[in-house]
């Protein structure tokens, strides 16, 4: 009986509790890594199917929408790889690496700009994307200048 009470008391201590939380975070990060591997494999498979379709079909202005869509699919895979890198970096160092997050965000916004349909896009959307790119670029510059002082 006293042994159980002392175990319950030990669970309430900060160090034991934090160790449990850390273990849970590690488990969640590993599960997310496995999920991202599945997402990357599906995205690469989808990209392969689209490429095969485009190569085997007779050309009808390949440099139009289909090429832009293929670029978007490539960037989807790249973004997924960057997210996986963010997760594995967290598992290695137990900290979120802000520089990786900002770079991933820049790639995501760049993808949006590349696949942007200008016929359906308003000026306000373009201004929003420009502000996002400017903000992320300034953030990246600040992070790099702090990390590598001249």
C-alpha positions, -999 to +999 in steps of 0.1 A: +000+000+000+027+025+010+047+014-021+018+024-043+014+057-026+051+065-030+048+056-067+019+079-072+038+106-053+068+101-076+046+105-106+036+139-093+072+151-091+083+176-118+112+155-131+091+123-134+063+142-150+085+160-175+103+127-184+068+112-192+059+143-213+092+141-231+086+104-239+051+112-252+066+140-274+091+115-288+064+090-296+043+115-313+072+128-334+081+093-345+045+086-355+044+119-374+077+108-392+062+075-402+031+094-415+052+118-435+071+089-451+037+075-462+027+109-476+060+113-494+057+078-510+021+085-521+032+119-535+061+104-554+038+077-568+013+103-578+040+124-595+052+093-613+017+086-627+013+122-638+047+122-655+039+089-673+006+103-685+021+135-698+050+118-716+028+092-732+001+116-744+005+134-777+019+169-770-007+197-769+011+226-754+030+208-727+045+241-715+010+252-703-010+241-673+003+205-672+039+216-667+029+240-640+010+212-623+040+190-625+062+217-609+035+219-582+037+182-576+075+183-574+073+211-549+047+191-529+073+163-525+100+188-516+078+204-489+069+170-475+107+162-473+113+195-455+086+187-430+101+153-424+134+170-419+118+193-394+104+163-375+136+143-375+156+174-365+132+177-335+138+140-326+176+146-328+179+178-308+145+181-290+140+216-302+121+231-332+146+245-356+131+278-366+153+282-397+140+249-411+104+260-404+110+293-422+127+277-452+098+252-455+073+281-454+092+299-481+091+268-503+054+265-497+047+301-506+069+298-537+049+267-547+017+287-544+032+315-566+044+290-592+010+273-595-010+305-592-038+309-618-036+346-626-070+345-643-087+336-609-064+356-586-072+390-573-047+417-567-053+414-530-042+377-532-010+387-549-003+415-524-009+389-496+016+365-511+041+393-516+038+403-479+042+367-469+074+363-490+088+396-477+080+386-441+095+352-444+126+365-462+132+391-435+127+364-408+152+341-426+177+369-429+174+377-391+177+341-382+208+336-404+224+369-391+219+359-355+233+324-361+263+335-382+275+369-369+299+387-392 
